[in-house]
Amino acid sequence: MRHLLGIGDLSRDQIERLLDRADSLAQLLERENKKLPTLSGRTIVSLFFENSTRTSSSFDLAAKRLSADTVSIRAQGSSVTKGESLRDTVQTLSAYGPAAIVVRSPFVGAPGMVTRWTDAAVINAGDGKHEHPTQALLDAYTLRNRLGSLDGKNVWIIGDVLHSRVARSNILALTKLGARVTVCGPPTLIPREIEALGCSVSYTLEGSNEADVLYVLRMQNERMAAGDNFIPSVGEYAKRFQINGERLGARQLLMHPGPVNRGVELSPDVVDAPQSLITEQVAAGVVVRMAVFYELLAGRGEPEGGQKRATAVAPMPDGATR
């Protein structure tokens, strides 16, 4: 792997290799000293041009767990507010010789453009409504830890699919791992021809009781133009699509990428229910992003103390993009 721009670039074997790597790193982090020397002396730059709590903090912690030096840039307070272009920002930071640049942008394709302006490995931390590959990887990791193989598992993704890069990356990742995915929401929030990604579509929750996993999305109001009326009202949306104690089965697992709008897409009681994997998803973000850094920057060897993998995976072609 040279860059991680989207799940669409990865094969099933490559996804499983990353998840296996995360497993081995998680074992190492059970030690009292949780810091590994893998990336000592190397620099990782994070460029976040959208707000983030979970993604930015877990990328930062993942880099530090591997002993990398970190530089975090936010649009607010940087030269971007003075009119500096993304290209000039990247070229300025590339003068420091970073090993990797993590990019979150409201613009589709921005991480791919960054690969043209730097020799560093580039990781997509979310680009517009396109993809969020590390979120899909940590979700797959969380489910695999709980369910084992995802082959044949029934996953429903419910809510604002239209504006969700998480939904797209998860459809791609989970179907590659053998799951059956259904997206569900009002017709105004389901993209046309999304079935081409390999999922089914439902405009009601009828049949969701058969799902093994309910993956719920929030309304992404920040991606909606003023005056857009995708739903009649928040109350009406919650009445039809909110997952609550009556709609969440005892055997079903509940997931959400965060942040949760309690009382809208999820009732407060289910957020903290025994079936909720939301906290596990957050924890998985660190080891999965460590695995991404390791695969991109540390070569194909095993980390000190890690278990040898039984399966090898062919590397992704340099510069591959969707």
C-alpha positions in Angstrom: 0.0 0.0 0.0 1.3 3.5 -0.9 -1.8 5.5 0.2 -5.2 4.8 1.7 -7.7 6.9 -0.2 -10.7 4.7 -0.2 -12.1 1.2 0.6 -12.8 0.9 -3.1 -9.1 0.6 -3.7 -8.7 -2.5 -1.3 -9.3 -6.1 -1.9 -10.8 -8.4 0.8 -7.3 -9.8 1.5 -5.9 -6.3 2.0 -8.8 -5.4 4.4 -8.3 -8.6 6.4 -4.5 -7.9 6.5 -5.2 -4.5 8.1 -7.6 -6.0 10.6 -5.1 -8.8 11.5 -2.4 -6.1 11.9 -4.8 -4.2 14.3 -5.3 -7.4 16.3 -1.5 -7.9 16.7 -1.0 -4.3 17.8 -3.9 -4.5 20.2 -2.2 -7.4 21.9 1.0 -5.3 22.3 -1.0 -2.4 23.8 -2.1 -4.6 26.6 1.4 -4.2 28.1 2.1 -1.5 30.7 4.3 0.4 28.3 1.9 1.1 25.4 4.4 2.9 23.2 6.1 1.1 20.4 9.3 2.4 18.7 8.1 1.6 15.2 7.9 5.2 13.8 10.4 6.8 16.1 12.0 9.9 14.4 9.3 10.1 11.7 6.7 12.8 11.4 3.0 12.5 10.7 1.0 15.6 9.7 -2.8 15.9 10.1 -4.7 18.4 8.0 -8.3 18.7 9.2 -10.5 21.1 7.3 -13.7 19.9 8.9 -14.5 19.6 12.6 -13.7 16.2 14.3 -13.3 14.8 17.7 -13.0 11.0 17.4 -11.1 10.8 14.1 -8.6 13.5 14.8 -7.9 12.4 18.3 -7.5 8.7 17.4 -5.2 9.4 14.5 -3.1 11.6 16.8 -3.0 8.9 19.5 -2.3 6.2 17.0 0.8 8.1 15.7 2.0 8.7 19.3 1.6 5.1 20.3 4.0 4.3 17.4 6.4 7.0 18.7 6.0 9.3 15.7 6.2 13.1 16.0 2.9 14.7 15.2 1.9 18.1 13.7 -1.9 18.9 13.7 -3.2 21.7 11.4 -6.8 22.9 11.5 -8.2 25.3 8.9 -9.2 27.7 11.6 -6.1 29.4 12.8 -3.9 28.3 9.9 -2.9 30.2 6.8 -5.9 28.7 5.0 -8.0 31.5 6.6 -5.6 34.0 4.8 -6.4 32.5 1.5 -3.6 29.9 1.2 -4.5 27.1 -1.2 -4.5 23.4 -0.2 -1.6 22.8 -2.6 0.5 25.5 -1.1 -0.3 24.3 2.4 0.7 20.7 1.5 3.9 21.8 -0.2 4.8 24.0 2.8 4.4 21.1 5.2 6.1 18.7 2.9 9.3 20.8 3.3 9.4 19.2 6.9 9.7 15.8 5.4 6.6 14.0 6.8 6.2 10.3 6.4 2.5 10.6 6.2 -0.2 13.2 5.8 -3.7 12.6 7.1 -6.4 14.7 5.3 -10.0 15.5 6.1 -11.7 17.8 3.7 -15.2 18.8 2.7 -14.2 18.4 -0.9 -14.5 15.0 -2.7 -11.1 13.9 -4.0 -9.0 16.2 -2.0 -6.8 13.4 -0.5 -6.1 12.1 -4.0 -5.0 15.6 -5.1 -2.6 15.8 -2.1 -0.8 12.7 -3.4 0.3 14.8 -6.4 2.0 17.4 -4.3 3.9 15.3 -1.7 6.1 12.3 -1.4 4.4 11.4 1.9 1.9 8.6 2.2 -1.6 10.1 2.2 -4.5 8.8 4.3 -8.1 9.9 3.7 -9.8 10.9 7.0 -13.0 11.7 5.2 -13.6 13.7 1.9 -16.9 15.3 1.4 -19.7 12.7 0.8 -17.2 10.3 -0.9 -15.4 8.0 1.6 -14.2 7.5 5.2 -12.0 4.4 4.8 -10.6 4.2 8.4 -14.1 4.5 9.9 -15.2 1.5 7.8 -12.1 -0.4 8.8 -12.6 0.2 12.5 -16.3 -0.8 12.2 -15.3 -4.0 10.4 -12.7 -4.7 13.1 -15.3 -4.1 15.9 -17.8 -6.4 14.2 -15.3 -9.1 13.5 -14.2 -9.1 17.2 -17.8 -9.6 18.3 -19.1 -11.9 15.5 -16.1 -13.6 14.0 -16.5 -13.9 10.3 -18.8 -11.4 8.6 -19.8 -13.8 5.9 -23.6 -14.0 5.6 -24.2 -11.4 8.4 -27.1 -9.1 7.8 -26.3 -5.4 8.4 -28.8 -2.5 8.1 -27.4 1.0 7.7 -30.2 3.4 8.7 -30.6 7.2 8.3 -29.0 9.9 6.2 -27.3 7.7 3.7 -27.3 10.5 1.0 -24.8 12.7 2.8 -22.8 9.9 4.5 -19.3 9.0 3.4 -19.3 6.5 6.3 -22.2 4.6 4.7 -20.4 4.4 1.4 -17.2 3.1 2.9 -19.1 0.6 5.1 -21.1 -0.8 2.2 -17.9 -1.4 0.3 -16.0 -2.9 3.3 -18.7 -5.0 4.7 -19.8 -6.5 1.4 -16.2 -7.3 0.5 -16.1 -9.2 3.8 -19.2 -11.2 2.9 -21.9 -9.3 4.7 -25.4 -8.6 3.3 -26.0 -4.8 3.6 -29.3 -3.0 3.4 -29.5 0.8 3.5 -32.7 2.3 5.0 -34.2 5.7 5.2 -36.7 8.1 3.6 -36.4 8.2 -0.2 -35.1 11.7 -0.1 -32.0 10.5 1.9 -31.1 7.5 -0.2 -28.9 8.1 -3.2 -30.1 7.0 -6.6 -28.6 3.8 -7.9 -26.8 3.1 -4.6 -27.6 -0.6 -5.2 -24.6 -0.5 -7.7 -22.4 -0.6 -4.6 -23.7 -4.0 -3.7 -26.4 -3.2 -1.2 -30.2 -3.5 -1.0 -32.6 -0.6 -0.3 -35.6 -0.2 2.1 -37.6 2.9 2.7 -39.1 1.5 5.9 -37.8 -0.4 9.0 -39.9 -3.3 8.1 -37.6 -6.4 8.0 -34.9 -4.7 10.2 -35.8 -7.1 13.0 -34.0 -9.8 10.9 -30.7 -7.9 10.9 -27.7 -8.9 13.0 -26.5 -5.3 13.1 -28.2 -2.0 13.1 -25.8 0.7 12.0 -27.5 4.1 12.6 -26.4 7.4 11.0 -27.2 11.0 12.2 -28.7 13.7 10.0 -25.8 15.5 8.5 -27.3 19.0 8.6 -23.9 20.6 7.8 -24.0 19.1 4.3 -27.5 20.3 3.6 -28.1 23.7 2.0 -30.3 26.2 3.7 -33.9 25.6 2.7 -33.4 21.9 1.8 -36.4 19.9 3.0 -35.3 16.3 3.1 -37.7 15.4 5.9 -41.1 16.8 7.0 -39.8 17.4 10.5 -37.3 15.9 13.0 -40.2 14.6 15.0 -41.7 12.8 12.0 -38.3 11.4 11.1 -37.8 10.0 14.6 -41.2 8.5 14.6 -40.5 6.5 11.5 -36.7 5.7 11.7 -35.5 6.2 15.3 -34.0 3.1 16.8 -35.4 2.7 20.3 -35.8 0.0 22.9 -38.8 -1.4 21.0 -37.0 -1.6 17.7 -33.7 -2.9 18.9 -33.9 -6.7 19.3 -32.2 -8.4 22.2 -29.8 -10.3 19.9 -29.1 -7.3 17.6 -25.9 -5.2 17.8 -26.1 -1.4 17.6 -23.5 0.8 16.0 -23.1 4.5 15.3 -20.1 6.5 14.0 -20.7 9.4 16.2 -21.5 12.0 17.2 -24.9 10.8 18.4 -28.0 13.1 18.4 -29.8 11.5 21.3 -33.6 11.6 20.8 -33.3 11.8 17.0 -31.8 8.8 15.3 -31.3 6.9 18.6 -33.3 7.0 21.8 -31.1 7.7 24.9 -31.8 4.2 26.4 -30.3 2.3 23.5 -27.1 4.3 23.3 -26.0 2.7 26.5 -27.7 -0.6 26.0 -25.7 -3.9 26.4 -25.9 -4.4 22.6 -24.4 -1.0 21.9 -20.9 -1.2 20.3 -20.4 2.6 20.1 -17.7 2.8 22.8 -16.0 -0.2 21.3 -15.9 1.5 17.9 -14.2 4.5 19.4 -11.6 2.3 21.1 -11.0 0.4 17.9 -10.2 3.6 16.1 -6.7 3.8 17.7 -5.5 0.3 16.9 -6.9 0.3 13.4 -5.3 3.6 12.6 -2.1 2.3 14.1 -2.4 -0.6 11.7 -2.8 1.8 8.8 0.3 3.7 9.7 2.2 0.5 10.2 1.2 -0.9 6.8 1.9 2.3 4.9 5.2 3.2 6.7 6.8 0.3 8.4 7.0 -2.2 5.6 5.7 -5.8 5.5 7.6 -7.0 8.6 5.9 -7.9 11.9 6.0 -5.5 14.9 8.2 -6.6 17.8 6.4 -9.2 19.8 3.6 -9.6 17.2 2.3 -12.9 16.0 3.3 -14.0 12.5 0.4 -13.9 10.1 -0.5 -16.9 8.1 -1.8 -15.1 5.1 0.2 -12.7 2.8 -1.5 -10.0 0.8 -0.3 -8.4 -2.5 0.5 -4.7 -2.1 -1.7 -2.1 -3.7 -0.3 -0.5 -6.8 1.5 2.8 -6.1 -0.8 5.8 -6.4 -3.9 3.7 -6.9 -7.1 5.8 -6.6 -10.8 5.1 -7.1 
